[in-house]
Amino acid sequence: MVRSVAVFEASKGVIVLLAGFGFLSLLHHDVRALALALVGRLHLDPTHRLPSVFIEAASNLNDARLWFMALIGFVYALFRFIEAYGLWFTRAWAEWLALISGGVYVPLELYELVRRVTWVRTTALLANLIVVVIIAIVLVRNRRERKLQAGGR
């Protein structure tokens, strides 16, 4: 079970790493023009809510912001890879890290879900709850095993 969580965390790292490279690929480009072209290629109406939000967000991107977003993505991906490594090799610090890093998102995801239920928000909450429950069970089991070993001496 812990290795499944490790793979899940590494997968999140890969996705964010790819997003970081995606931001870097936009350097020195007119991101607003690219957003408009994408909206047009998808046959979306740029005056509708989501396409217009997308275009507006793209309009606010400059090279400095793209570098910053890529850097944040790379740091986040590194964090996830370190966590995944620790979980894969059953390090206690990684189990605690996974419990805390997964648990930190639960209240935020609950808040977002209360504001508006979407399948993305629901899936994110369920995924993090599953991770937190699995890791909590592992930590409790490991603690019991340590107590039994200490009492058996």
GROMACS elastic network, one bead per residue, 0.5 to 0.9 nm:
[ bonds ]
;  ai    aj funct       b0    kb
    1     4     6  0.51188   500
    1     5     6  0.65891   500
    1     6     6  0.87867   500
    1   134     6  0.70862   500
    1   135     6  0.86525   500
    1   138     6  0.87968   500
    2     5     6  0.50679   500
    2     6     6  0.62406   500
    2     7     6  0.87500   500
    2    87     6  0.62582   500
    2    88     6  0.70254   500
    2    90     6  0.77199   500
    2    95     6  0.84297   500
    2   131     6  0.88306   500
    2   134     6  0.72915   500
    2   135     6  0.70574   500
    2   138     6  0.78145   500
    3     7     6  0.61878   500
    3     8     6  0.85044   500
    3    84     6  0.81918   500
    3    87     6  0.64187   500
    3    88     6  0.51847   500
    3    89     6  0.83973   500
    3    90     6  0.83936   500
    4     7     6  0.51244   500
    4     8     6  0.61835   500
    4     9     6  0.86472   500
    4    88     6  0.85672   500
    5     9     6  0.61010   500
    5    10     6  0.84981   500
    5    84     6  0.75805   500
    5    87     6  0.74816   500
    5    88     6  0.84894   500
    5    98     6  0.86372   500
    5   131     6  0.63989   500
    5   134     6  0.81718   500
    5   135     6  0.83559   500
    6     9     6  0.51611   500
    6    10     6  0.60896   500
    6    11     6  0.84773   500
    6    80     6  0.88529   500
    6    81     6  0.85852   500
    6    83     6  0.72704   500
    6    85     6  0.70162   500
    6    86     6  0.79893   500
    6    87     6  0.53639   500
    6    88     6  0.56374   500
    7    10     6  0.50440   500
    7    11     6  0.59981   500
    7    12     6  0.86488   500
    7    84     6  0.66492   500
    7    87     6  0.89793   500
    7    88     6  0.80817   500
    8    11     6  0.50452   500
    8    12     6  0.63848   500
    8    13     6  0.87289   500
    8    84     6  0.80227   500
    8   131     6  0.89458   500
    9    12     6  0.51254   500
    9    13     6  0.63341   500
    9    14     6  0.87852   500
    9    80     6  0.56135   500
    9    81     6  0.70965   500
    9    83     6  0.71696   500
    9    84     6  0.56142   500
    9    98     6  0.87551   500
   10    14     6  0.62281   500
   10    15     6  0.87023   500
   10    77     6  0.80390   500
   10    80     6  0.58785   500
   10    81     6  0.53369   500
   10    82     6  0.85722   500
   10    83     6  0.79752   500
   10    84     6  0.54709   500
   10    85     6  0.82360   500
   11    14     6  0.50346   500
   11    15     6  0.62406   500
   11    16     6  0.86547   500
   11    80     6  0.85070   500
   11    81     6  0.87428   500
   12    15     6  0.51717   500
   12    16     6  0.62415   500
   12    17     6  0.84702   500
   12    77     6  0.73393   500
   12    80     6  0.70115   500
   12    81     6  0.87698   500
   13    16     6  0.52609   500
   13    17     6  0.59443   500
   13    18     6  0.85551   500
   13    73     6  0.86155   500
   13    74     6  0.84587   500
   13    76     6  0.70430   500
   13    78     6  0.69536   500
   13    79     6  0.77921   500
   13    80     6  0.51782   500
   13    81     6  0.60765   500
   13    84     6  0.89588   500
   14    18     6  0.61202   500
   14    19     6  0.85581   500
   14    77     6  0.66983   500
   14    80     6  0.87487   500
   14    81     6  0.84305   500
   15    18     6  0.52123   500
   15    19     6  0.62737   500
   15    20     6  0.87176   500
   15    77     6  0.81411   500
   16    20     6  0.61383   500
   16    21     6  0.86913   500
   16    70     6  0.89521   500
   16    73     6  0.55928   500
   16    74     6  0.72438   500
   16    76     6  0.73582   500
   16    77     6  0.58815   500
   17    20     6  0.50137   500
   17    21     6  0.64180   500
   17    22     6  0.85750   500
   17    70     6  0.81952   500
   17    73     6  0.60589   500
   17    74     6  0.56783   500
   17    75     6  0.88659   500
   17    76     6  0.82094   500
   17    77     6  0.56454   500
   17    78     6  0.84839   500
   18    21     6  0.51006   500
   18    22     6  0.60974   500
   18    23     6  0.87134   500
   18    73     6  0.86614   500
   19    23     6  0.62603   500
   19    24     6  0.86865   500
   19    70     6  0.74273   500
   19    73     6  0.71086   500
   19    74     6  0.89509   500
   20    23     6  0.51348   500
   20    24     6  0.64126   500
   20    25     6  0.87306   500
   20    66     6  0.86245   500
   20    67     6  0.86270   500
   20    69     6  0.68815   500
   20    71     6  0.71042   500
   20    72     6  0.79613   500
   20    73     6  0.52085   500
   20    74     6  0.62581   500
   21    25     6  0.61693   500
   21    26     6  0.88378   500
   21    70     6  0.67002   500
   21    73     6  0.87971   500
   21    74     6  0.87147   500
   22    25     6  0.50579   500
   22    26     6  0.66794   500
   22    70     6  0.80319   500
   23    26     6  0.53271   500
   23    27     6  0.70795   500
   23    66     6  0.54796   500
   23    67     6  0.72682   500
   23    69     6  0.70311   500
   23    70     6  0.57328   500
   24    27     6  0.54260   500
   24    63     6  0.86007   500
   24    66     6  0.64427   500
   24    67     6  0.65680   500
   24    69     6  0.88372   500
   24    70     6  0.64194   500
   25    28     6  0.85110   500
   25    29     6  0.85238   500
   26    29     6  0.55517   500
   26    30     6  0.79831   500
   26    31     6  0.67365   500
   26    63     6  0.80974   500
   26    66     6  0.74500   500
   27    30     6  0.84869   500
   27    31     6  0.84730   500
   27    62     6  0.77745   500
   27    63     6  0.54826   500
   27    64     6  0.88313   500
   27    66     6  0.67933   500
   27    67     6  0.79679   500
   28    31     6  0.86069   500
   28    62     6  0.82506   500
   28    63     6  0.65823   500
   29    32     6  0.87177   500
   29    33     6  0.84762   500
   29    34     6  0.80363   500
   29    62     6  0.87834   500
   29    63     6  0.85583   500
   30    33     6  0.53978   500
   30    34     6  0.64160   500
   30    35     6  0.88000   500
   30    58     6  0.88670   500
   30    59     6  0.84405   500
   30    61     6  0.88956   500
   30    62     6  0.85287   500
   31    35     6  0.60997   500
   31    36     6  0.85856   500
   31    55     6  0.87697   500
   31    58     6  0.55924   500
   31    59     6  0.65861   500
   31    60     6  0.86749   500
   31    61     6  0.68219   500
   31    62     6  0.79490   500
   32    35     6  0.50216   500
   32    36     6  0.61864   500
   32    37     6  0.85839   500
   32    55     6  0.61221   500
   32    56     6  0.76874   500
   32    57     6  0.82633   500
   32    60     6  0.80985   500
   32    61     6  0.80121   500
   33    36     6  0.50572   500
   33    37     6  0.61178   500
   33    38     6  0.85796   500
   33    55     6  0.85861   500
   33    58     6  0.85277   500
   33    59     6  0.84069   500
   34    37     6  0.50524   500
   34    38     6  0.61447   500
   34    39     6  0.86301   500
   34    55     6  0.89794   500
   34    58     6  0.83547   500
   35    38     6  0.50720   500
   35    39     6  0.61510   500
   35    40     6  0.85263   500
   35    51     6  0.87852   500
   35    54     6  0.72004   500
   35    55     6  0.56139   500
   35    56     6  0.89964   500
   35    58     6  0.63784   500
   35    59     6  0.84185   500
   36    39     6  0.51375   500
   36    40     6  0.61248   500
   36    41     6  0.85389   500
   36    46     6  0.75862   500
   36    51     6  0.86800   500
   36    54     6  0.89433   500
   36    55     6  0.64347   500
   37    40     6  0.50365   500
   37    41     6  0.59968   500
   37    42     6  0.85718   500
   38    42     6  0.61568   500
   38    43     6  0.85627   500
   38    44     6  0.88145   500
   39    42     6  0.52154   500
   39    43     6  0.63057   500
   39    44     6  0.53777   500
   39    45     6  0.73541   500
   39    46     6  0.66260   500
   39    51     6  0.65903   500
   39    54     6  0.87537   500
   39    55     6  0.82792   500
   40    44     6  0.59590   500
   40    45     6  0.75871   500
   40    46     6  0.77346   500
   41    44     6  0.77127   500
   44    47     6  0.87092   500
   44    48     6  0.80262   500
   44    51     6  0.69614   500
   45    48     6  0.56207   500
   45    49     6  0.89294   500
   45    51     6  0.68788   500
   45    52     6  0.83652   500
   46    49     6  0.79402   500
   46    50     6  0.81943   500
   46    51     6  0.51049   500
   46    52     6  0.53102   500
   46    53     6  0.89540   500
   46    54     6  0.89776   500
   46    55     6  0.77692   500
   47    50     6  0.85700   500
   47    51     6  0.69285   500
   47    52     6  0.56483   500
   48    51     6  0.58618   500
   48    52     6  0.59351   500
   48    53     6  0.85425   500
   49    52     6  0.53401   500
   49    53     6  0.61508   500
   49    54     6  0.86858   500
   50    53     6  0.50816   500
   50    54     6  0.61409   500
   50    55     6  0.86091   500
   51    54     6  0.50142   500
   51    55     6  0.61438   500
   51    56     6  0.85384   500
   52    55     6  0.50321   500
   52    56     6  0.60054   500
   52    57     6  0.85017   500
   53    56     6  0.50458   500
   53    57     6  0.60759   500
   53    58     6  0.85328   500
   54    57     6  0.51809   500
   54    58     6  0.61867   500
   54    59     6  0.85967   500
   55    58     6  0.50488   500
   55    59     6  0.61055   500
   55    60     6  0.88522   500
   56    60     6  0.66035   500
   57    60     6  0.53377   500
   57    61     6  0.69022   500
   58    61     6  0.53617   500
   58    62     6  0.86985   500
   59    62     6  0.81221   500
   60    65     6  0.85437   500
   61    64     6  0.80618   500
   61    65     6  0.58678   500
   61    66     6  0.65121   500
   62    65     6  0.53729   500
   62    66     6  0.61704   500
   62    67     6  0.87038   500
   63    66     6  0.50159   500
   63    67     6  0.61365   500
   63    68     6  0.85448   500
   64    67     6  0.51853   500
   64    68     6  0.61794   500
   64    69     6  0.86599   500
   65    69     6  0.60320   500
   65    70     6  0.84406   500
   66    69     6  0.51392   500
   66    70     6  0.60554   500
   66    71     6  0.84985   500
   67    70     6  0.51013   500
   67    71     6  0.60601   500
   67    72     6  0.86214   500
   68    71     6  0.50494   500
   68    72     6  0.61763   500
   68    73     6  0.85195   500
   69    72     6  0.51317   500
   69    73     6  0.60922   500
   69    74     6  0.86165   500
   70    74     6  0.61352   500
   70    75     6  0.86563   500
   71    74     6  0.50845   500
   71    75     6  0.62058   500
   71    76     6  0.85470   500
   72    75     6  0.51784   500
   72    76     6  0.61032   500
   72    77     6  0.85285   500
   73    76     6  0.50890   500
   73    77     6  0.60211   500
   73    78     6  0.85347   500
   74    77     6  0.50236   500
   74    78     6  0.60908   500
   74    79     6  0.85775   500
   75    78     6  0.50872   500
   75    79     6  0.62298   500
   75    80     6  0.87255   500
   76    79     6  0.50565   500
   76    80     6  0.63089   500
   76    81     6  0.86924   500
   77    80     6  0.50521   500
   77    81     6  0.61253   500
   77    82     6  0.85999   500
   78    81     6  0.50317   500
   78    82     6  0.61239   500
   78    83     6  0.85190   500
   79    82     6  0.52226   500
   79    83     6  0.61957   500
   79    84     6  0.85958   500
   80    83     6  0.50249   500
   80    84     6  0.60148   500
   80    85     6  0.85259   500
   81    85     6  0.60409   500
   81    86     6  0.85692   500
   82    85     6  0.50993   500
   82    86     6  0.62440   500
   82    87     6  0.86349   500
   82    94     6  0.81726   500
   83    86     6  0.51834   500
   83    87     6  0.61680   500
   83    88     6  0.85574   500
   83    93     6  0.88002   500
   83    94     6  0.54962   500
   83    95     6  0.82017   500
   83    97     6  0.69566   500
   83    98     6  0.68341   500
   84    87     6  0.50835   500
   84    88     6  0.59703   500
   84    89     6  0.85604   500
   84    94     6  0.77049   500
   84    98     6  0.87367   500
   85    88     6  0.51450   500
   85    89     6  0.62697   500
   85    90     6  0.85035   500
   85    91     6  0.85787   500
   85    94     6  0.80977   500
   86    89     6  0.52715   500
   86    90     6  0.59518   500
   86    91     6  0.50159   500
   86    92     6  0.78194   500
   86    93     6  0.73405   500
   86    95     6  0.76547   500
   87    91     6  0.59392   500
   87    92     6  0.80021   500
   87    93     6  0.86135   500
   87    94     6  0.54298   500
   87    95     6  0.62615   500
   87    98     6  0.81637   500
   88    91     6  0.78532   500
   88    94     6  0.89798   500
   90    93     6  0.87538   500
   90    94     6  0.74474   500
   90    95     6  0.76049   500
   91    94     6  0.53937   500
   91    95     6  0.66925   500
   92    95     6  0.51434   500
   92    96     6  0.64858   500
   92    97     6  0.85978   500
   92   139     6  0.81598   500
   93    96     6  0.52389   500
   93    97     6  0.60606   500
   93    98     6  0.86051   500
   94    98     6  0.59511   500
   94    99     6  0.84544   500
   95    98     6  0.51095   500
   95    99     6  0.61896   500
   95   100     6  0.86553   500
   95   135     6  0.61809   500
   95   136     6  0.83294   500
   95   138     6  0.79918   500
   95   139     6  0.71132   500
   96    99     6  0.50610   500
   96   100     6  0.61426   500
   96   101     6  0.84172   500
   96   135     6  0.79125   500
   96   136     6  0.86447   500
   96   139     6  0.78930   500
   97   100     6  0.52458   500
   97   101     6  0.58552   500
   97   102     6  0.82370   500
   98   101     6  0.51633   500
   98   102     6  0.57324   500
   98   103     6  0.80818   500
   98   131     6  0.76814   500
   98   132     6  0.73560   500
   98   135     6  0.70536   500
   99   102     6  0.53426   500
   99   103     6  0.57882   500
   99   104     6  0.84286   500
   99   131     6  0.74852   500
   99   132     6  0.52849   500
   99   133     6  0.83159   500
   99   134     6  0.88681   500
   99   135     6  0.59728   500
   99   136     6  0.67311   500
  100   103     6  0.50128   500
  100   104     6  0.59408   500
  100   105     6  0.88927   500
  100   132     6  0.81236   500
  101   104     6  0.53717   500
  101   105     6  0.70862   500
  101   132     6  0.88145   500
  102   105     6  0.57795   500
  102   106     6  0.70227   500
  102   128     6  0.54968   500
  102   129     6  0.75023   500
  102   131     6  0.66595   500
  102   132     6  0.58348   500
  103   106     6  0.53279   500
  103   107     6  0.77967   500
  103   128     6  0.72168   500
  103   129     6  0.75954   500
  103   131     6  0.86650   500
  103   132     6  0.61599   500
  104   107     6  0.68185   500
  104   108     6  0.76445   500
  105   108     6  0.52939   500
  105   109     6  0.60040   500
  105   110     6  0.85518   500
  105   125     6  0.80380   500
  105   128     6  0.73956   500
  106   109     6  0.50899   500
  106   110     6  0.60428   500
  106   111     6  0.85508   500
  106   124     6  0.89380   500
  106   125     6  0.63129   500
  106   128     6  0.67863   500
  106   129     6  0.70733   500
  107   110     6  0.50323   500
  107   111     6  0.61282   500
  107   112     6  0.86383   500
  108   111     6  0.50727   500
  108   112     6  0.62322   500
  108   113     6  0.85571   500
  109   112     6  0.50506   500
  109   113     6  0.60082   500
  109   114     6  0.85446   500
  109   121     6  0.66550   500
  109   122     6  0.81175   500
  109   124     6  0.73144   500
  109   125     6  0.56876   500
  110   114     6  0.61109   500
  110   115     6  0.86040   500
  110   121     6  0.84651   500
  110   122     6  0.87195   500
  110   125     6  0.70748   500
  111   114     6  0.51813   500
  111   115     6  0.63306   500
  111   116     6  0.88175   500
  112   115     6  0.50846   500
  112   116     6  0.63218   500
  112   117     6  0.77389   500
  112   121     6  0.71094   500
  113   116     6  0.51396   500
  113   118     6  0.71916   500
  113   121     6  0.59986   500
  113   122     6  0.67983   500
  113   125     6  0.83648   500
  114   117     6  0.65895   500
  116   121     6  0.84852   500
  117   120     6  0.85045   500
  117   121     6  0.67295   500
  117   122     6  0.69258   500
  118   121     6  0.53383   500
  118   122     6  0.61279   500
  118   123     6  0.85222   500
  119   122     6  0.50163   500
  119   123     6  0.59167   500
  119   124     6  0.84583   500
  120   123     6  0.51720   500
  120   124     6  0.61071   500
  120   125     6  0.86019   500
  121   124     6  0.51334   500
  121   125     6  0.61587   500
  121   126     6  0.85797   500
  122   125     6  0.52134   500
  122   126     6  0.61339   500
  122   127     6  0.85546   500
  123   126     6  0.51023   500
  123   127     6  0.59810   500
  123   128     6  0.85406   500
  124   127     6  0.51738   500
  124   128     6  0.62072   500
  124   129     6  0.85334   500
  125   128     6  0.52804   500
  125   129     6  0.60475   500
  125   130     6  0.85673   500
  126   129     6  0.50197   500
  126   130     6  0.60684   500
  126   131     6  0.86074   500
  127   130     6  0.51893   500
  127   131     6  0.63182   500
  127   132     6  0.87065   500
  128   131     6  0.50470   500
  128   132     6  0.61055   500
  128   133     6  0.85501   500
  129   132     6  0.50528   500
  129   133     6  0.60304   500
  129   134     6  0.84887   500
  130   133     6  0.51850   500
  130   134     6  0.60558   500
  130   135     6  0.85205   500
  131   134     6  0.52420   500
  131   135     6  0.61004   500
  131   136     6  0.84148   500
  132   135     6  0.52875   500
  132   136     6  0.59205   500
  132   137     6  0.85293   500
  133   136     6  0.50523   500
  133   137     6  0.61031   500
  133   138     6  0.85964   500
  134   137     6  0.52374   500
  134   138     6  0.63049   500
  134   139     6  0.87394   500
  135   139     6  0.61032   500
  135   140     6  0.85891   500
  136   139     6  0.50866   500
  136   140     6  0.61589   500
  136   141     6  0.84965   500
  137   140     6  0.51921   500
  137   141     6  0.60459   500
  137   142     6  0.85250   500
  138   141     6  0.50562   500
  138   142     6  0.60201   500
  138   143     6  0.85225   500
  139   142     6  0.51036   500
  139   143     6  0.61258   500
  139   144     6  0.86499   500
  140   143     6  0.51100   500
  140   144     6  0.62443   500
  140   145     6  0.86554   500
  141   144     6  0.51758   500
  141   145     6  0.62316   500
  141   146     6  0.87184   500
  142   145     6  0.50386   500
  142   146     6  0.62085   500
  142   147     6  0.86688   500
  143   146     6  0.51248   500
  143   147     6  0.62549   500
  143   148     6  0.86647   500
  144   147     6  0.50980   500
  144   148     6  0.61796   500
  144   149     6  0.86038   500
  145   148     6  0.50940   500
  145   149     6  0.61397   500
  145   150     6  0.85851   500
  146   149     6  0.50629   500
  146   150     6  0.60805   500
  146   151     6  0.85203   500
  147   150     6  0.50787   500
  147   151     6  0.60244   500
  147   152     6  0.84401   500
  148   151     6  0.51249   500
  148   152     6  0.59796   500
  148   153     6  0.89098   500
  149   152     6  0.51257   500
  149   153     6  0.67368   500
  150   153     6  0.57675   500
